[in-house]
C-alpha cells in the first residue's frame, strides 16, 4: 500500500484511488487540468505550493506526507466533507458505527458522491450478510443518513442486538416492522425486541455493477 508510495506522484495516485476519484474529478476539485494530474502522477512535473495545499485539503492528509511521505497518510475523521459539491463519505466499520456518539476515530477508506441529499453526518456501510438478497449483496456499499426520518417502504440500517442489518421499513399506524428480502430471515417487529434504527439508506452501490 503506502510502502510503494516513493514519490509525490505515487502518493497523489494512492489517495486518488483510495477516494475512488477519476483524474478528471480530482482535477476539478483542485482546479487544475486533467493533464496536470496525469503529469504529477507520472512524475513529469510536481504541484506548486497552492496546488499542494489544495490536494492536502481534498485528501485530508498532511502536506508533509504528500511531499515527503512523512507521518500518517490520513488525518481524516468520521465526518463527511464537501469539496466542490463532491462529498467524501467515510466507510465505517461496525465498531465505529456502534460508537457514533463518541469521539471520532481515524478513517482510511472513503467513497465519493455528488448527490444533493448527502449531509455531513452521513456515513457508508458495507453489507456483511445476505438477508437482503437479491437486491443487496455481501460487499455492497450503502450510504446512510442518520438525520432522515424513515418512511414506509424505504430501506434502513438497524442495530439488532450486537449486529447490523439492512431492512425494509414498513409502517402501519404507529407500529413498524423490519422486513428482510431473503425469505430465510424473519420479519422483526419493534415490539418483539429492542431495535435501533441508525439511519435511512439514501444510496446503494452494488458489487454486481463494478
N, C-alpha and C positions, 0 to 999 in steps of 0.2 A: 504494500500500500504506500504509505508515505516514505518508506525506506528507499524507494526508487525515485523520489522527487529531488533530483540532484540540482536542478536549475529552477529559476523563477518560472520559466515556461512550463516545466513539469508540474510545478505547484499550481499554476493557474489552470492547467488542464485537469489536474486531480480534483480541484474544488469545483470546477465547472461540471464535471461528470458526476460528482457527488450530489450536486443540486439538480441533476438531470436537465441542465441548460444546454441549448444549442449554442454554437458560436454567435449566431445572429441574435439570440435572446441576450446573451452576455454583452454583446456589443451595444445593444440598445440600453441596457442598464448602466453601462459605463460611459455611454455617449461617445463611442468611437465606431470605426467601421469594422465590418466582418474581417477585412484583410488585416487590420491591426491585431485582432485576437489571434488569427492564424499565424502571423509573424511572431507574436510573443510566444505562442506555444511551440513553435518550431525553432525557436532560438535565433531568428533572423533580426529581431530588434527587442528592446525592452521597454516597458511602460515608463513614462516620466513620473515625477512626484505626484502630480494631480491624478493621473490615471491609477497609480498605486494606491492612493488614498481611496479612490472610488472602488477599486477591487476589494480593498480591505473591508469597506462597509457592506458590499454585496455579499461577501463570503463569511462575514462575521469572524474574521481571523485577525491576527496582529500583523502590522507592517513588517516586523522583524521576521515573522515566519515566512511571509511572502518573499522578502528579499533574500533571506539567508537560510531559511529552514529552521530557525531557532524557535524555541518554545513549542507549545502545543498548537496543532493546526487549526483548532476550532475553539472559539471563546463564546459560542452561541449558547443560549439558554432556551428553556421550554416556552418560547413565545413566537408567535407568527409575526413576521415583519413584512412590510410593504415597501418595495422599492420600484419606482417606475410602473406602478399598477401591476406588478408581478409579485405574488405573495410567496414567501418562503415559509413552508409549514413543517414544523418538526414532526418526525415519525417517532412516536413514544412507545417504549416498552410497557408491558402490563404493570411492572413495578412503578414506573413513572406516572402512569395513568392513575393508579391507586393513590398516589401521593400528590395529586394535582393541587391540593390545598396547602401544601407545604412549600419549603424553599425550592426554587427551580434548580434543575440539575443540568449538567452539560449534555448536549445533544450532538451526535455526529452525523446523523442522516436526516435529510430533508426531501420534500418534494416541492414543486412549484406549481402555482395555479394563478390564472388570471380571472377567476370567477369573481363577480361583484358581491357575492354573499359571504365571502370569507372575512372573518374578524380576527383580531389579534389573539383571541383566546382559542381559536381553532387549533386542532392537532390532527395528526394522521395515525391510523392504526392498521396493522397488517393482520389479516384474519388467520387464525390458527386452528380452526375446526371446520367440519363440513356440515354443520347444522343448517346452513342456508343454501345448500345445493338445490337447484342447479345454477342459481344466479351468482352467488358469491363463492369463489373458490378459495381454498387454502393458499395464502400468499397474496391474495388480492389486497389492495390498499383502499381504505375509505377515509374521507375527510369528515371529521366530526365537529359540529358546532355545539358547544355546551350551553350557549345562550338561546338557541332556537327552541321554541316550545313544540313538542310533538303533536302532530295531527293524525287522525285516523288514517291508516294505510301507509304511513311513512315507515322508514327503517330507522331504528335507534340502536345505540350501543348501550348495553345494560351490564351491570355487575350483579351476578347471581352467586351468592356465597363468595368464594375466592376466585371466581372465573369471570371472564368477559365473553359476551356473545353479541352478535348482531341479531335482531329480531324485528319482525313486522309488528308495528304498534296498532292495535285495534281498540278504539274507544267506543263503549256502549254506555250511555247515560253517564254515570260518574265512575264507572269501573273500566279498567283497561286490561287487555290480555296481550301477551307477547308470544307471537306465533312463529314457529320455525317453518322454513320451506321444505326441509327434509322430513318426510313422514316418520323417520326413525326416532325423531325427537318429539318431546311432548310440549303441548301448549302450557304456558305459565300464566297464572292469574296474579294480579297484585295482592290478592287476598290469600293465596296459597302459601306464599313465603315472602320473606323480605327481599325486595329487589330495588335496585337503584338505577334510574335512567341517567346516564352520564352525558348524553347528547344525541343529536339528530344527525343522520348521515346526509351530507349535502353534496357529496361527490363520491363516485365509485370508479376505481380503475382496476380493470380485470387483467389477470395474468394471461388470459386467452388472447388479448389484443396486443400483447407485447412481442 
